[in-house]
């Protein structure tokens, strides 16, 4: 449903009050990864949010990465922090230590809900392949 946290930091690039992604700033990355500590702090803050805590008490919460959660906006398999980002997300989601999601490259999973004959299968994928 959106970003769990922002695992990256947006660099301020301003000239006369407007952000620039052209000119001399064109090839400068707009986002840089947060440290592992900063990501952990952000996950802790999100987990302690009253609304999220209430949701977790009343519903099964499953999750995946969105563009910023991964640790760098729109990053791919080349992102160096992917293993740390995976561990932090799965810890945030209270994924069991023996879960298959902790043994794979990425956080993809599938879930089946509902009674036999009326089941719905939910698939979500965010995978990376080792370089």
Backbone as XML, in Angstrom:
<?xml version="1.0"?>
<chain id="A" units="angstrom">
  <residue number="1" name="UNK">
    <atom name="N" x="0.817" y="-1.189" z="0.000"/>
    <atom name="CA" x="0.000" y="0.000" z="0.000"/>
    <atom name="C" x="0.866" y="1.260" z="0.000"/>
  </residue>
  <residue number="2" name="UNK">
    <atom name="N" x="2.141" y="1.083" z="-0.117"/>
    <atom name="CA" x="3.017" y="2.242" z="-0.120"/>
    <atom name="C" x="4.317" y="1.935" z="0.569"/>
  </residue>
  <residue number="3" name="UNK">
    <atom name="N" x="5.083" y="2.940" z="0.778"/>
    <atom name="CA" x="6.381" y="2.751" z="1.417"/>
    <atom name="C" x="6.197" y="2.441" z="2.901"/>
  </residue>
  <residue number="4" name="UNK">
    <atom name="N" x="6.864" y="1.383" z="3.380"/>
    <atom name="CA" x="6.872" y="1.072" z="4.811"/>
    <atom name="C" x="7.684" y="2.137" z="5.531"/>
  </residue>
  <residue number="5" name="UNK">
    <atom name="N" x="8.872" y="2.376" z="4.995"/>
    <atom name="CA" x="9.762" y="3.437" z="5.481"/>
    <atom name="C" x="10.417" y="4.051" z="4.260"/>
  </residue>
  <residue number="6" name="UNK">
    <atom name="N" x="11.138" y="5.101" z="4.471"/>
    <atom name="CA" x="12.011" y="5.612" z="3.418"/>
    <atom name="C" x="13.413" y="5.179" z="3.800"/>
  </residue>
  <residue number="7" name="UNK">
    <atom name="N" x="13.943" y="4.193" z="3.063"/>
    <atom name="CA" x="15.257" y="3.649" z="3.336"/>
    <atom name="C" x="16.359" y="4.404" z="2.634"/>
  </residue>
  <residue number="8" name="UNK">
    <atom name="N" x="15.999" y="5.538" z="2.082"/>
    <atom name="CA" x="16.992" y="6.365" z="1.413"/>
    <atom name="C" x="16.830" y="7.805" z="1.859"/>
  </residue>
  <residue number="9" name="UNK">
    <atom name="N" x="17.791" y="8.604" z="1.487"/>
    <atom name="CA" x="17.796" y="10.024" z="1.840"/>
    <atom name="C" x="17.800" y="10.819" z="0.549"/>
  </residue>
  <residue number="10" name="UNK">
    <atom name="N" x="16.915" y="11.751" z="0.454"/>
    <atom name="CA" x="16.844" y="12.603" z="-0.728"/>
    <atom name="C" x="17.815" y="13.756" z="-0.552"/>
  </residue>
  <residue number="11" name="UNK">
    <atom name="N" x="18.725" y="13.867" z="-1.475"/>
    <atom name="CA" x="19.704" y="14.953" z="-1.413"/>
    <atom name="C" x="19.038" y="16.271" z="-1.795"/>
  </residue>
  <residue number="12" name="UNK">
    <atom name="N" x="19.266" y="17.288" z="-1.007"/>
    <atom name="CA" x="18.721" y="18.593" z="-1.403"/>
    <atom name="C" x="19.554" y="19.154" z="-2.558"/>
  </residue>
  <residue number="13" name="UNK">
    <atom name="N" x="18.882" y="19.495" z="-3.623"/>
    <atom name="CA" x="19.543" y="20.115" z="-4.768"/>
    <atom name="C" x="18.699" y="21.315" z="-5.148"/>
  </residue>
  <residue number="14" name="UNK">
    <atom name="N" x="19.053" y="22.449" z="-4.634"/>
    <atom name="CA" x="18.228" y="23.626" z="-4.860"/>
    <atom name="C" x="19.036" y="24.746" z="-5.486"/>
  </residue>
  <residue number="15" name="UNK">
    <atom name="N" x="18.396" y="25.460" z="-6.307"/>
    <atom name="CA" x="18.943" y="26.665" z="-6.906"/>
    <atom name="C" x="17.772" y="27.622" z="-7.027"/>
  </residue>
  <residue number="16" name="UNK">
    <atom name="N" x="17.809" y="28.680" z="-6.271"/>
    <atom name="CA" x="16.727" y="29.654" z="-6.240"/>
    <atom name="C" x="15.393" y="29.012" z="-5.854"/>
  </residue>
  <residue number="17" name="UNK">
    <atom name="N" x="15.452" y="28.054" z="-4.933"/>
    <atom name="CA" x="14.230" y="27.472" z="-4.390"/>
    <atom name="C" x="13.647" y="26.322" z="-5.184"/>
  </residue>
  <residue number="18" name="UNK">
    <atom name="N" x="14.195" y="25.981" z="-6.326"/>
    <atom name="CA" x="13.649" y="24.878" z="-7.122"/>
    <atom name="C" x="14.633" y="23.727" z="-7.163"/>
  </residue>
  <residue number="19" name="UNK">
    <atom name="N" x="14.102" y="22.527" z="-7.080"/>
    <atom name="CA" x="14.973" y="21.356" z="-7.174"/>
    <atom name="C" x="15.337" y="21.137" z="-8.632"/>
  </residue>
  <residue number="20" name="UNK">
    <atom name="N" x="16.591" y="20.741" z="-8.846"/>
    <atom name="CA" x="17.071" y="20.546" z="-10.211"/>
    <atom name="C" x="17.532" y="19.117" z="-10.431"/>
  </residue>
  <residue number="21" name="UNK">
    <atom name="N" x="17.187" y="18.580" z="-11.551"/>
    <atom name="CA" x="17.724" y="17.289" z="-11.964"/>
    <atom name="C" x="18.341" y="17.420" z="-13.352"/>
  </residue>
  <residue number="22" name="UNK">
    <atom name="N" x="18.555" y="18.644" z="-13.764"/>
    <atom name="CA" x="19.157" y="18.913" z="-15.071"/>
    <atom name="C" x="20.364" y="19.803" z="-14.871"/>
  </residue>
  <residue number="23" name="UNK">
    <atom name="N" x="21.031" y="20.124" z="-15.932"/>
    <atom name="CA" x="22.194" y="21.002" z="-15.845"/>
    <atom name="C" x="23.329" y="20.316" z="-15.129"/>
  </residue>
  <residue number="24" name="UNK">
    <atom name="N" x="24.075" y="21.050" z="-14.310"/>
    <atom name="CA" x="25.235" y="20.453" z="-13.655"/>
    <atom name="C" x="24.870" y="19.367" z="-12.636"/>
  </residue>
  <residue number="25" name="UNK">
    <atom name="N" x="23.605" y="19.266" z="-12.243"/>
    <atom name="CA" x="23.169" y="18.250" z="-11.277"/>
    <atom name="C" x="22.623" y="17.002" z="-11.947"/>
  </residue>
  <residue number="26" name="UNK">
    <atom name="N" x="22.566" y="16.984" z="-13.259"/>
    <atom name="CA" x="21.900" y="15.914" z="-13.992"/>
    <atom name="C" x="22.401" y="14.516" z="-13.624"/>
  </residue>
  <residue number="27" name="UNK">
    <atom name="N" x="23.681" y="14.345" z="-13.481"/>
    <atom name="CA" x="24.222" y="13.012" z="-13.216"/>
    <atom name="C" x="24.502" y="12.746" z="-11.748"/>
  </residue>
  <residue number="28" name="UNK">
    <atom name="N" x="24.056" y="13.618" z="-10.877"/>
    <atom name="CA" x="24.236" y="13.420" z="-9.442"/>
    <atom name="C" x="23.007" y="12.686" z="-8.914"/>
  </residue>
  <residue number="29" name="UNK">
    <atom name="N" x="23.183" y="11.536" z="-8.247"/>
    <atom name="CA" x="22.021" y="10.803" z="-7.733"/>
    <atom name="C" x="21.199" y="11.660" z="-6.771"/>
  </residue>
  <residue number="30" name="UNK">
    <atom name="N" x="19.893" y="11.644" z="-6.952"/>
    <atom name="CA" x="18.999" y="12.393" z="-6.061"/>
    <atom name="C" x="18.834" y="11.714" z="-4.727"/>
  </residue>
  <residue number="31" name="UNK">
    <atom name="N" x="19.008" y="10.407" z="-4.689"/>
    <atom name="CA" x="18.816" y="9.646" z="-3.467"/>
    <atom name="C" x="20.092" y="8.887" z="-3.131"/>
  </residue>
  <residue number="32" name="UNK">
    <atom name="N" x="20.378" y="8.798" z="-1.846"/>
    <atom name="CA" x="21.490" y="7.985" z="-1.358"/>
    <atom name="C" x="20.939" y="7.067" z="-0.270"/>
  </residue>
  <residue number="33" name="UNK">
    <atom name="N" x="21.527" y="5.878" z="-0.103"/>
    <atom name="CA" x="21.005" y="4.944" z="0.902"/>
    <atom name="C" x="21.185" y="5.470" z="2.325"/>
  </residue>
  <residue number="34" name="UNK">
    <atom name="N" x="20.225" y="5.141" z="3.183"/>
    <atom name="CA" x="20.357" y="5.396" z="4.617"/>
    <atom name="C" x="21.267" y="4.331" z="5.208"/>
  </residue>
  <residue number="35" name="UNK">
    <atom name="N" x="21.802" y="4.608" z="6.371"/>
    <atom name="CA" x="22.593" y="3.596" z="7.066"/>
    <atom name="C" x="21.650" y="2.516" z="7.623"/>
  </residue>
  <residue number="36" name="UNK">
    <atom name="N" x="22.211" y="1.364" z="7.946"/>
    <atom name="CA" x="21.426" y="0.297" z="8.553"/>
    <atom name="C" x="20.778" y="0.791" z="9.844"/>
  </residue>
  <residue number="37" name="UNK">
    <atom name="N" x="21.535" y="1.533" z="10.637"/>
    <atom name="CA" x="20.998" y="2.066" z="11.899"/>
    <atom name="C" x="19.801" y="2.985" z="11.640"/>
  </residue>
  <residue number="38" name="UNK">
    <atom name="N" x="19.923" y="3.872" z="10.674"/>
    <atom name="CA" x="18.822" y="4.800" z="10.379"/>
    <atom name="C" x="17.598" y="4.038" z="9.879"/>
  </residue>
  <residue number="39" name="UNK">
    <atom name="N" x="17.811" y="3.026" z="9.059"/>
    <atom name="CA" x="16.669" y="2.232" z="8.595"/>
    <atom name="C" x="16.003" y="1.520" z="9.769"/>
  </residue>
  <residue number="40" name="UNK">
    <atom name="N" x="16.793" y="0.982" z="10.694"/>
    <atom name="CA" x="16.233" y="0.306" z="11.866"/>
    <atom name="C" x="15.409" y="1.276" z="12.702"/>
  </residue>
  <residue number="41" name="UNK">
    <atom name="N" x="15.919" y="2.480" z="12.901"/>
    <atom name="CA" x="15.182" y="3.506" z="13.652"/>
    <atom name="C" x="13.846" y="3.797" z="12.975"/>
  </residue>
  <residue number="42" name="UNK">
    <atom name="N" x="13.847" y="3.890" z="11.670"/>
    <atom name="CA" x="12.607" y="4.175" z="10.928"/>
    <atom name="C" x="11.618" y="3.025" z="11.030"/>
  </residue>
  <residue number="43" name="UNK">
    <atom name="N" x="12.107" y="1.790" z="10.944"/>
    <atom name="CA" x="11.211" y="0.642" z="11.111"/>
    <atom name="C" x="10.650" y="0.598" z="12.530"/>
  </residue>
  <residue number="44" name="UNK">
    <atom name="N" x="11.484" y="0.873" z="13.528"/>
    <atom name="CA" x="11.012" y="0.890" z="14.915"/>
    <atom name="C" x="9.922" y="1.940" z="15.108"/>
  </residue>
  <residue number="45" name="UNK">
    <atom name="N" x="10.119" y="3.092" z="14.512"/>
    <atom name="CA" x="9.130" y="4.166" z="14.619"/>
    <atom name="C" x="7.816" y="3.754" z="13.948"/>
  </residue>
  <residue number="46" name="UNK">
    <atom name="N" x="7.916" y="3.153" z="12.774"/>
    <atom name="CA" x="6.710" y="2.715" z="12.067"/>
    <atom name="C" x="5.973" y="1.637" z="12.861"/>
  </residue>
  <residue number="47" name="UNK">
    <atom name="N" x="6.730" y="0.721" z="13.445"/>
    <atom name="CA" x="6.116" y="-0.380" z="14.188"/>
    <atom name="C" x="5.433" y="0.101" z="15.464"/>
  </residue>
  <residue number="48" name="UNK">
    <atom name="N" x="5.924" y="1.188" z="16.031"/>
    <atom name="CA" x="5.327" y="1.708" z="17.262"/>
    <atom name="C" x="4.166" y="2.668" z="16.996"/>
  </residue>
  <residue number="49" name="UNK">
    <atom name="N" x="3.884" y="2.952" z="15.745"/>
    <atom name="CA" x="2.762" y="3.817" z="15.383"/>
    <atom name="C" x="1.457" y="3.176" z="15.851"/>
  </residue>
  <residue number="50" name="UNK">
    <atom name="N" x="0.618" y="3.965" z="16.524"/>
    <atom name="CA" x="-0.621" y="3.424" z="17.081"/>
    <atom name="C" x="-1.487" y="2.761" z="16.012"/>
  </residue>
  <residue number="51" name="UNK">
    <atom name="N" x="-1.676" y="3.410" z="14.895"/>
    <atom name="CA" x="-2.529" y="2.856" z="13.838"/>
    <atom name="C" x="-2.009" y="1.535" z="13.314"/>
  </residue>
  <residue number="52" name="UNK">
    <atom name="N" x="-0.698" y="1.450" z="13.121"/>
    <atom name="CA" x="-0.112" y="0.205" z="12.635"/>
    <atom name="C" x="-0.206" y="-0.886" z="13.696"/>
  </residue>
  <residue number="53" name="UNK">
    <atom name="N" x="0.052" y="-0.524" z="14.950"/>
    <atom name="CA" x="-0.074" y="-1.494" z="16.046"/>
    <atom name="C" x="-1.493" y="-2.038" z="16.127"/>
  </residue>
  <residue number="54" name="UNK">
    <atom name="N" x="-2.473" y="-1.164" z="15.985"/>
    <atom name="CA" x="-3.875" y="-1.564" z="16.027"/>
    <atom name="C" x="-4.195" y="-2.501" z="14.857"/>
  </residue>
  <residue number="55" name="UNK">
    <atom name="N" x="-3.689" y="-2.178" z="13.679"/>
    <atom name="CA" x="-3.901" y="-3.033" z="12.516"/>
    <atom name="C" x="-3.316" y="-4.420" z="12.766"/>
  </residue>
  <residue number="56" name="UNK">
    <atom name="N" x="-2.113" y="-4.485" z="13.299"/>
    <atom name="CA" x="-1.448" y="-5.769" z="13.552"/>
    <atom name="C" x="-2.214" y="-6.607" z="14.578"/>
  </residue>
  <residue number="57" name="UNK">
    <atom name="N" x="-2.897" y="-5.948" z="15.509"/>
    <atom name="CA" x="-3.685" y="-6.683" z="16.507"/>
    <atom name="C" x="-4.946" y="-7.282" z="15.902"/>
  </residue>
  <residue number="58" name="UNK">
    <atom name="N" x="-5.414" y="-6.721" z="14.791"/>
    <atom name="CA" x="-6.703" y="-7.114" z="14.236"/>
    <atom name="C" x="-6.654" y="-7.758" z="12.856"/>
  </residue>
  <residue number="59" name="UNK">
    <atom name="N" x="-5.467" y="-7.846" z="12.277"/>
    <atom name="CA" x="-5.362" y="-8.416" z="10.933"/>
    <atom name="C" x="-3.979" y="-9.021" z="10.725"/>
  </residue>
  <residue number="60" name="UNK">
    <atom name="N" x="-3.917" y="-9.954" z="9.808"/>
    <atom name="CA" x="-2.617" y="-10.512" z="9.419"/>
    <atom name="C" x="-1.965" y="-9.500" z="8.475"/>
  </residue>
  <residue number="61" name="UNK">
    <atom name="N" x="-0.775" y="-9.080" z="8.831"/>
    <atom name="CA" x="-0.047" y="-8.120" z="8.000"/>
    <atom name="C" x="1.045" y="-8.865" z="7.256"/>
  </residue>
  <residue number="62" name="UNK">
    <atom name="N" x="0.997" y="-8.772" z="5.946"/>
    <atom name="CA" x="2.053" y="-9.311" z="5.098"/>
    <atom name="C" x="2.629" y="-8.134" z="4.340"/>
  </residue>
  <residue number="63" name="UNK">
    <atom name="N" x="3.801" y="-8.277" z="3.827"/>
    <atom name="CA" x="4.362" y="-7.116" z="3.169"/>
    <atom name="C" x="5.447" y="-7.443" z="2.179"/>
  </residue>
  <residue number="64" name="UNK">
    <atom name="N" x="5.798" y="-6.423" z="1.441"/>
    <atom name="CA" x="6.871" y="-6.495" z="0.468"/>
    <atom name="C" x="7.518" y="-5.130" z="0.391"/>
  </residue>
  <residue number="65" name="UNK">
    <atom name="N" x="8.502" y="-4.991" z="-0.455"/>
    <atom name="CA" x="9.158" y="-3.701" z="-0.650"/>
    <atom name="C" x="8.374" y="-2.833" z="-1.617"/>
  </residue>
  <residue number="66" name="UNK">
    <atom name="N" x="8.446" y="-1.564" z="-1.405"/>
    <atom name="CA" x="8.043" y="-0.581" z="-2.397"/>
    <atom name="C" x="9.335" y="0.113" z="-2.821"/>
  </residue>
  <residue number="67" name="UNK">
    <atom name="N" x="9.253" y="1.099" z="-3.642"/>
    <atom name="CA" x="10.463" y="1.679" z="-4.233"/>
    <atom name="C" x="11.472" y="2.215" z="-3.226"/>
  </residue>
  <residue number="68" name="UNK">
    <atom name="N" x="11.050" y="2.858" z="-2.157"/>
    <atom name="CA" x="11.999" y="3.443" z="-1.201"/>
    <atom name="C" x="12.395" y="2.488" z="-0.070"/>
  </residue>
  <residue number="69" name="UNK">
    <atom name="N" x="11.573" y="1.484" z="0.232"/>
    <atom name="CA" x="11.868" y="0.559" z="1.328"/>
    <atom name="C" x="13.170" y="-0.196" z="1.122"/>
  </residue>
  <residue number="70" name="UNK">
    <atom name="N" x="13.455" y="-0.498" z="-0.100"/>
    <atom name="CA" x="14.580" y="-1.348" z="-0.469"/>
    <atom name="C" x="15.908" y="-0.769" z="-0.004"/>
  </residue>
  <residue number="71" name="UNK">
    <atom name="N" x="15.965" y="0.525" z="0.168"/>
    <atom name="CA" x="17.193" y="1.169" z="0.634"/>
    <atom name="C" x="17.712" y="2.214" z="-0.319"/>
  </residue>
  <residue number="72" name="UNK">
    <atom name="N" x="17.192" y="2.222" z="-1.532"/>
    <atom name="CA" x="17.563" y="3.227" z="-2.522"/>
    <atom name="C" x="16.436" y="3.290" z="-3.532"/>
  </residue>
  <residue number="73" name="UNK">
    <atom name="N" x="15.953" y="4.473" z="-3.806"/>
    <atom name="CA" x="14.813" y="4.655" z="-4.697"/>
    <atom name="C" x="15.016" y="3.938" z="-6.028"/>
  </residue>
  <residue number="74" name="UNK">
    <atom name="N" x="14.081" y="3.049" z="-6.341"/>
    <atom name="CA" x="14.049" y="2.326" z="-7.613"/>
    <atom name="C" x="15.316" y="1.530" z="-7.914"/>
  </residue>
  <residue number="75" name="UNK">
    <atom name="N" x="16.035" y="1.101" z="-6.884"/>
    <atom name="CA" x="17.253" y="0.310" z="-7.086"/>
    <atom name="C" x="16.903" y="-1.101" z="-7.539"/>
  </residue>
  <residue number="76" name="UNK">
    <atom name="N" x="17.876" y="-1.786" z="-8.078"/>
    <atom name="CA" x="17.692" y="-3.151" z="-8.551"/>
    <atom name="C" x="18.660" y="-4.100" z="-7.883"/>
  </residue>
  <residue number="77" name="UNK">
    <atom name="N" x="18.952" y="-5.193" z="-8.571"/>
    <atom name="CA" x="19.796" y="-6.240" z="-7.997"/>
    <atom name="C" x="21.217" y="-5.773" z="-7.730"/>
  </residue>
  <residue number="78" name="UNK">
    <atom name="N" x="21.624" y="-4.692" z="-8.347"/>
    <atom name="CA" x="22.985" y="-4.176" z="-8.149"/>
    <atom name="C" x="23.162" y="-3.446" z="-6.820"/>
  </residue>
  <residue number="79" name="UNK">
    <atom name="N" x="22.090" y="-3.198" z="-6.105"/>
    <atom name="CA" x="22.167" y="-2.451" z="-4.853"/>
    <atom name="C" x="22.911" y="-3.250" z="-3.790"/>
  </residue>
  <residue number="80" name="UNK">
    <atom name="N" x="23.976" y="-2.676" z="-3.256"/>
    <atom name="CA" x="24.826" y="-3.370" z="-2.280"/>
    <atom name="C" x="24.126" y="-3.699" z="-0.960"/>
  </residue>
  <residue number="81" name="UNK">
    <atom name="N" x="23.124" y="-2.926" z="-0.574"/>
    <atom name="CA" x="22.481" y="-3.121" z="0.718"/>
    <atom name="C" x="21.283" y="-4.047" z="0.701"/>
  </residue>
  <residue number="82" name="UNK">
    <atom name="N" x="21.092" y="-4.795" z="-0.367"/>
    <atom name="CA" x="19.872" y="-5.596" z="-0.520"/>
    <atom name="C" x="19.693" y="-6.667" z="0.561"/>
  </residue>
  <residue number="83" name="UNK">
    <atom name="N" x="20.758" y="-7.311" z="0.986"/>
    <atom name="CA" x="20.636" y="-8.368" z="1.993"/>
    <atom name="C" x="20.245" y="-7.765" z="3.347"/>
  </residue>
  <residue number="84" name="UNK">
    <atom name="N" x="20.866" y="-6.657" z="3.703"/>
    <atom name="CA" x="20.516" y="-5.961" z="4.950"/>
    <atom name="C" x="19.077" y="-5.463" z="4.888"/>
  </residue>
  <residue number="85" name="UNK">
    <atom name="N" x="18.679" y="-4.892" z="3.756"/>
    <atom name="CA" x="17.308" y="-4.399" z="3.600"/>
    <atom name="C" x="16.297" y="-5.517" z="3.741"/>
  </residue>
  <residue number="86" name="UNK">
    <atom name="N" x="16.614" y="-6.681" z="3.203"/>
    <atom name="CA" x="15.719" y="-7.831" z="3.317"/>
    <atom name="C" x="15.566" y="-8.242" z="4.781"/>
  </residue>
  <residue number="87" name="UNK">
    <atom name="N" x="16.673" y="-8.354" z="5.481"/>
    <atom name="CA" x="16.616" y="-8.753" z="6.897"/>
    <atom name="C" x="15.803" y="-7.749" z="7.716"/>
  </residue>
  <residue number="88" name="UNK">
    <atom name="N" x="16.041" y="-6.455" z="7.508"/>
    <atom name="CA" x="15.322" y="-5.436" z="8.268"/>
    <atom name="C" x="13.820" y="-5.478" z="7.994"/>
  </residue>
  <residue number="89" name="UNK">
    <atom name="N" x="13.443" y="-5.648" z="6.724"/>
    <atom name="CA" x="12.016" y="-5.719" z="6.402"/>
    <atom name="C" x="11.378" y="-6.948" z="7.041"/>
  </residue>
  <residue number="90" name="UNK">
    <atom name="N" x="12.029" y="-8.090" z="6.919"/>
    <atom name="CA" x="11.439" y="-9.312" z="7.470"/>
    <atom name="C" x="11.376" y="-9.267" z="8.991"/>
  </residue>
  <residue number="91" name="UNK">
    <atom name="N" x="12.340" y="-8.628" z="9.630"/>
    <atom name="CA" x="12.258" y="-8.413" z="11.078"/>
    <atom name="C" x="11.058" y="-7.524" z="11.407"/>
  </residue>
  <residue number="92" name="UNK">
    <atom name="N" x="10.878" y="-6.461" z="10.642"/>
    <atom name="CA" x="9.755" y="-5.536" z="10.841"/>
    <atom name="C" x="8.418" y="-6.264" z="10.715"/>
  </residue>
  <residue number="93" name="UNK">
    <atom name="N" x="8.343" y="-7.187" z="9.775"/>
    <atom name="CA" x="7.103" y="-7.932" z="9.538"/>
    <atom name="C" x="6.928" y="-9.116" z="10.483"/>
  </residue>
  <residue number="94" name="UNK">
    <atom name="N" x="7.890" y="-9.295" z="11.411"/>
    <atom name="CA" x="7.870" y="-10.423" z="12.340"/>
    <atom name="C" x="7.848" y="-11.764" z="11.618"/>
  </residue>
  <residue number="95" name="UNK">
    <atom name="N" x="8.563" y="-11.821" z="10.512"/>
    <atom name="CA" x="8.691" y="-13.074" z="9.763"/>
    <atom name="C" x="9.522" y="-14.034" z="10.608"/>
  </residue>
  <residue number="96" name="UNK">
    <atom name="N" x="9.054" y="-15.275" z="10.802"/>
    <atom name="CA" x="9.809" y="-16.233" z="11.625"/>
    <atom name="C" x="11.232" y="-16.435" z="11.112"/>
  </residue>
  <residue number="97" name="UNK">
    <atom name="N" x="12.144" y="-16.696" z="12.033"/>
    <atom name="CA" x="13.552" y="-16.878" z="11.668"/>
    <atom name="C" x="13.759" y="-18.067" z="10.733"/>
  </residue>
  <residue number="98" name="UNK">
    <atom name="N" x="12.888" y="-19.072" z="10.796"/>
    <atom name="CA" x="13.034" y="-20.232" z="9.925"/>
    <atom name="C" x="12.216" y="-20.120" z="8.640"/>
  </residue>
  <residue number="99" name="UNK">
    <atom name="N" x="11.662" y="-18.950" z="8.362"/>
    <atom name="CA" x="10.852" y="-18.733" z="7.163"/>
    <atom name="C" x="11.685" y="-18.882" z="5.892"/>
  </residue>
  <residue number="100" name="UNK">
    <atom name="N" x="11.060" y="-19.413" z="4.865"/>
    <atom name="CA" x="11.739" y="-19.534" z="3.572"/>
    <atom name="C" x="12.056" y="-18.158" z="2.983"/>
  </residue>
  <residue number="101" name="UNK">
    <atom name="N" x="11.310" y="-17.148" z="3.393"/>
    <atom name="CA" x="11.582" y="-15.792" z="2.899"/>
    <atom name="C" x="12.945" y="-15.280" z="3.374"/>
  </residue>
  <residue number="102" name="UNK">
    <atom name="N" x="13.461" y="-15.857" z="4.443"/>
    <atom name="CA" x="14.789" y="-15.451" z="4.940"/>
    <atom name="C" x="15.915" y="-16.220" z="4.249"/>
  </residue>
  <residue number="103" name="UNK">
    <atom name="N" x="15.563" y="-17.213" z="3.464"/>
    <atom name="CA" x="16.577" y="-18.043" z="2.807"/>
    <atom name="C" x="16.642" y="-17.795" z="1.300"/>
  </residue>
  <residue number="104" name="UNK">
    <atom name="N" x="15.883" y="-16.859" z="0.805"/>
    <atom name="CA" x="15.835" y="-16.590" z="-0.629"/>
    <atom name="C" x="16.339" y="-15.188" z="-0.928"/>
  </residue>
  <residue number="105" name="UNK">
    <atom name="N" x="16.643" y="-14.960" z="-2.179"/>
    <atom name="CA" x="17.074" y="-13.628" z="-2.627"/>
    <atom name="C" x="15.828" y="-12.819" z="-2.967"/>
  </residue>
  <residue number="106" name="UNK">
    <atom name="N" x="15.379" y="-11.996" z="-2.044"/>
    <atom name="CA" x="14.170" y="-11.200" z="-2.235"/>
    <atom name="C" x="13.119" y="-11.548" z="-1.204"/>
  </residue>
  <residue number="107" name="UNK">
    <atom name="N" x="12.018" y="-10.802" z="-1.221"/>
    <atom name="CA" x="10.982" y="-10.994" z="-0.207"/>
    <atom name="C" x="9.658" y="-11.470" z="-0.795"/>
  </residue>
  <residue number="108" name="UNK">
    <atom name="N" x="9.696" y="-12.056" z="-1.979"/>
    <atom name="CA" x="8.483" y="-12.522" z="-2.631"/>
    <atom name="C" x="7.861" y="-13.663" z="-1.821"/>
  </residue>
  <residue number="109" name="UNK">
    <atom name="N" x="6.565" y="-13.826" z="-1.971"/>
    <atom name="CA" x="5.846" y="-14.881" z="-1.264"/>
    <atom name="C" x="4.461" y="-15.037" z="-1.866"/>
  </residue>
  <residue number="110" name="UNK">
    <atom name="N" x="3.783" y="-16.113" z="-1.495"/>
    <atom name="CA" x="2.385" y="-16.282" z="-1.877"/>
    <atom name="C" x="1.614" y="-16.757" z="-0.648"/>
  </residue>
  <residue number="111" name="UNK">
    <atom name="N" x="0.356" y="-16.375" z="-0.604"/>
    <atom name="CA" x="-0.504" y="-16.710" z="0.522"/>
    <atom name="C" x="-1.859" y="-17.136" z="-0.020"/>
  </residue>
  <residue number="112" name="UNK">
    <atom name="N" x="-2.490" y="-18.091" z="0.654"/>
    <atom name="CA" x="-3.825" y="-18.531" z="0.275"/>
    <atom name="C" x="-4.768" y="-18.225" z="1.437"/>
  </residue>
  <residue number="113" name="UNK">
    <atom name="N" x="-5.869" y="-17.564" z="1.116"/>
    <atom name="CA" x="-6.860" y="-17.179" z="2.118"/>
    <atom name="C" x="-8.223" y="-17.728" z="1.712"/>
  </residue>
  <residue number="114" name="UNK">
    <atom name="N" x="-9.033" y="-18.049" z="2.708"/>
    <atom name="CA" x="-10.405" y="-18.438" z="2.458"/>
    <atom name="C" x="-10.641" y="-19.929" z="2.567"/>
  </residue>
  <residue number="115" name="UNK">
    <atom name="N" x="-11.914" y="-20.306" z="2.601"/>
    <atom name="CA" x="-12.278" y="-21.718" z="2.721"/>
    <atom name="C" x="-12.060" y="-22.456" z="1.398"/>
  </residue>
  <residue number="116" name="UNK">
    <atom name="N" x="-11.928" y="-23.774" z="1.488"/>
    <atom name="CA" x="-11.750" y="-24.606" z="0.299"/>
    <atom name="C" x="-12.897" y="-24.337" z="-0.671"/>
  </residue>
  <residue number="117" name="UNK">
    <atom name="N" x="-12.567" y="-24.211" z="-1.924"/>
    <atom name="CA" x="-13.571" y="-23.939" z="-2.950"/>
    <atom name="C" x="-13.797" y="-22.457" z="-3.196"/>
  </residue>
  <residue number="118" name="UNK">
    <atom name="N" x="-13.351" y="-21.633" z="-2.266"/>
    <atom name="CA" x="-13.531" y="-20.186" z="-2.424"/>
    <atom name="C" x="-12.232" y="-19.468" z="-2.062"/>
  </residue>
  <residue number="119" name="UNK">
    <atom name="N" x="-11.136" y="-20.151" z="-2.239"/>
    <atom name="CA" x="-9.845" y="-19.596" z="-1.845"/>
    <atom name="C" x="-9.349" y="-18.552" z="-2.832"/>
  </residue>
  <residue number="120" name="UNK">
    <atom name="N" x="-8.619" y="-17.642" z="-2.290"/>
    <atom name="CA" x="-7.961" y="-16.598" z="-3.074"/>
    <atom name="C" x="-6.469" y="-16.718" z="-2.805"/>
  </residue>
  <residue number="121" name="UNK">
    <atom name="N" x="-5.686" y="-16.695" z="-3.865"/>
    <atom name="CA" x="-4.229" y="-16.764" z="-3.713"/>
    <atom name="C" x="-3.664" y="-15.380" z="-3.987"/>
  </residue>
  <residue number="122" name="UNK">
    <atom name="N" x="-2.861" y="-14.914" z="-3.049"/>
    <atom name="CA" x="-2.212" y="-13.608" z="-3.174"/>
    <atom name="C" x="-0.737" y="-13.845" z="-3.441"/>
  </residue>
  <residue number="123" name="UNK">
    <atom name="N" x="-0.259" y="-13.304" z="-4.530"/>
    <atom name="CA" x="1.158" y="-13.386" z="-4.882"/>
    <atom name="C" x="1.730" y="-11.975" z="-4.849"/>
  </residue>
  <residue number="124" name="UNK">
    <atom name="N" x="2.883" y="-11.850" z="-4.268"/>
    <atom name="CA" x="3.581" y="-10.571" z="-4.376"/>
    <atom name="C" x="5.045" y="-10.862" z="-4.561"/>
  </residue>
  <residue number="125" name="UNK">
    <atom name="N" x="5.682" y="-10.051" z="-5.389"/>
    <atom name="CA" x="7.074" y="-10.344" z="-5.695"/>
    <atom name="C" x="7.924" y="-9.092" z="-5.700"/>
  </residue>
  <residue number="126" name="UNK">
    <atom name="N" x="9.029" y="-9.235" z="-5.103"/>
    <atom name="CA" x="10.128" y="-8.276" z="-5.157"/>
    <atom name="C" x="11.372" y="-9.107" z="-4.923"/>
  </residue>
  <residue number="127" name="UNK">
    <atom name="N" x="11.977" y="-9.501" z="-5.985"/>
    <atom name="CA" x="13.134" y="-10.395" z="-5.881"/>
    <atom name="C" x="14.357" y="-9.730" z="-6.484"/>
  </residue>
  <residue number="128" name="UNK">
    <atom name="N" x="15.487" y="-10.143" z="-6.011"/>
    <atom name="CA" x="16.736" y="-9.726" z="-6.645"/>
    <atom name="C" x="17.557" y="-10.985" z="-6.863"/>
  </residue>
  <residue number="129" name="UNK">
    <atom name="N" x="18.326" y="-10.971" z="-7.871"/>
    <atom name="CA" x="19.214" y="-12.095" z="-8.160"/>
    <atom name="C" x="20.622" y="-11.704" z="-7.802"/>
  </residue>
  <residue number="130" name="UNK">
    <atom name="N" x="21.383" y="-12.620" z="-7.258"/>
    <atom name="CA" x="22.775" y="-12.283" z="-6.923"/>
    <atom name="C" x="23.527" y="-11.830" z="-8.175"/>
  </residue>
  <residue number="131" name="UNK">
    <atom name="N" x="24.442" y="-10.904" z="-7.970"/>
    <atom name="CA" x="25.229" y="-10.420" z="-9.120"/>
    <atom name="C" x="26.223" y="-11.453" z="-9.539"/>
  </residue>
</chain>
